[in-house]
Amino acid sequence: MAVTLKSPSQIARLRESGRLVAQAFELLRSHIVPGVTTAELDRLVEEYIRSHGARPLYKGYNGLPTRKKGPYRAAFPATICVAVNEVICHGIPSRRQILREGDIIGIDIGLLYNNWVGDACVTYPVGRIDAASQRLLDVTQECLARAIDQCWPGKHLGDVGAAIQTHAENTGFGVVKEYVGHGVGHSLHEEPNVMHFGTPGTDLKLKSGMVFTIEPMINAGTAVTEQLPDGWAVRTADGKRSAQFEHTVAVTDNGPEILTLL
């Protein structure tokens, strides 16, 4: 499948959707406290999205871009994906899952607003977290920032992935390789797939008008992953913590533009 380049007016529509995602994250910030359930966070986000004329994209979704083969067991049942501590991605919110002081939680939000996708992820601390967890969050954000800096016309997807891999591995962390970023537009998952590792100067050459997510998942220990029995949630094989940050980015003649900002 070919990569569909977006016009400036289409990027403006994607920016509107991305801003709504960013606003949902701001809403969540004050609610991520010890004692809250992940189901309550899910309810808050769904209400917010629907009250602003958008609809959740993950609810009822079946199938994600991954380097692994095989279908998921059932459609995803919630508005947000949650990833607490050693969970890397795609965790299902639950009334039984209660956040505790010192946890970290990644929350992934996808929505459709005026037929355009908004998609991003933030990992939050729950109360006070230890220095090692804070370092993990900091490095993951730095990996994303360094990757976004590569998003100029004429650069390559390999430059994007290499920026993440080099920084993460140089600081002693593992880069998850099975799950990838992706193009967005009218659909949640379009071409191209965006690997979070790579070799500079290789893979697809970037062009103005490309829009895709970059969403590195960085582990405190091994990069090896383990699928949980529900068919969705993925955790670190060694039980150490994982963090993820994601933005939707447009490649423009003036450089990268982050579309999922307030």
Number of C-alpha atoms within 10 A of each C-alpha: 6 7 16 15 17 19 13 13 9 15 23 13 20 29 24 21 25 29 19 24 30 23 16 19 21 12 15 17 12 8 15 21 20 15 13 16 19 26 19 17 21 23 14 17 21 21 14 19 22 13 10 10 10 20 21 23 21 23 17 13 16 14 16 17 16 15 12 10 8 8 10 14 12 13 14 21 14 21 28 30 24 28 27 25 21 21 27 28 25 21 25 20 23 15 12 9 15 16 19 16 13 16 20 27 26 25 28 25 25 24 27 25 24 14 15 21 27 33 27 24 28 20 22 23 21 21 14 15 14 10 9 11 21 16 13 22 24 12 20 28 22 17 28 24 17 19 24 26 14 22 25 22 18 14 18 22 27 23 27 30 27 24 25 30 26 17 19 24 12 9 13 14 21 20 25 22 19 16 20 21 23 22 24 26 23 16 13 21 18 19 18 21 21 24 26 29 22 20 16 15 15 15 17 16 14 20 19 20 19 25 31 26 28 29 29 31 27 31 30 24 17 19 18 15 18 14 14 12 9 12 15 20 18 19 24 25 15 15 16 16 24 33 32 27 24 24 26 27 24 29 24 21 12 9 14 19 20 17 27 24 18 14
